[in-house]
Amino acid sequence: MATYLDRIVAAHREAATADTRAFEPLLDAARAMRAPRSFTAALAATDGLAVVAEIKRRSPSRGDLAPGLVAGDLARTYEGGGAAALSVLTDAEFFAGSPTDLMEARTACGLPVLRKDFTVDRRDVLDARLMGADAVLLIVAALDRVELSELLALATDVQLDALVEVHDEAEADRALAAGATLVGVNQRDLTTFAVDRTLARRLRPHLGPDVVAVAESGVTGADDAAELADAGYGAVLVGEALVTSTDPAAAVAALRRSPVGT
């Protein structure tokens, strides 16, 4: 039986196969774009725990979360609460996102923006740059070794930071071997969408001291953030808890109060 990840990745690979656009003109256009905002530097420069605040309308497992959100308004709210960066879902079929959400969010604030999507093709990386993203997500579980290395190199070529997402030690090894310096540990199992709140703490030592580490999923409030900061994470990526909050700015501010451990 196909898992959530299987279905989502299959849909994106099918779309990539059907995409007939020539690669070289897209590459030239991406290289000609104005310099992006540095996503990694924004996380590293934050005093205390950096918050990557997510703009997310729905999820496959939870259904609608905030279907009526206005991306630009929420981006400004997050910035006001002290977020270091944004993550914006652009997948339409499974998450009800869009490139328009990303463009509106980035225009509305001064924060760097991650395109949160299932990147499976070189043109996905270029599309991220062309829609104005400052960083792209590469999910190790969705890519083979060659694809991961090639997409990471292409992101660097067009000045995109790449958040390389892992779920276990084997995937972390693949990410590090490919040259990843910004690694996200997703505590949500993308095959079942269940959350293991102990995973990030267990995996942090495996990443080493030189990686900018981001904990993803399972962060519901300040207590969770404090535990992850104590485990050595410099940043957390938080979606559902923020988009469903009655006061997203205050929710971001509460997460940021956690001092980062060693």
Secondary structure as GFF3:
##gff-version 3
##sequence-region A 1 262
A	DSSP	alpha_helix	4	18	.	.	.	ID=ss1
A	DSSP	alpha_helix	23	31	.	.	.	ID=ss2
A	DSSP	alpha_helix	39	45	.	.	.	ID=ss3
A	DSSP	beta_strand	50	55	.	.	.	ID=ss4
A	DSSP	beta_strand	58	59	.	.	.	ID=ss5
A	DSSP	beta_strand	63	64	.	.	.	ID=ss6
A	DSSP	alpha_helix	71	81	.	.	.	ID=ss7
A	DSSP	beta_strand	85	89	.	.	.	ID=ss8
A	DSSP	alpha_helix	99	108	.	.	.	ID=ss9
A	DSSP	beta_strand	113	116	.	.	.	ID=ss10
A	DSSP	alpha_helix	122	130	.	.	.	ID=ss11
A	DSSP	beta_strand	135	139	.	.	.	ID=ss12
A	DSSP	three_ten_helix	140	142	.	.	.	ID=ss13
A	DSSP	alpha_helix	145	157	.	.	.	ID=ss14
A	DSSP	beta_strand	161	166	.	.	.	ID=ss15
A	DSSP	alpha_helix	169	177	.	.	.	ID=ss16
A	DSSP	beta_strand	182	186	.	.	.	ID=ss17
A	DSSP	alpha_helix	199	207	.	.	.	ID=ss18
A	DSSP	beta_strand	212	216	.	.	.	ID=ss19
A	DSSP	alpha_helix	222	230	.	.	.	ID=ss20
A	DSSP	beta_strand	235	238	.	.	.	ID=ss21
A	DSSP	alpha_helix	240	243	.	.	.	ID=ss22
A	DSSP	alpha_helix	248	256	.	.	.	ID=ss23
###
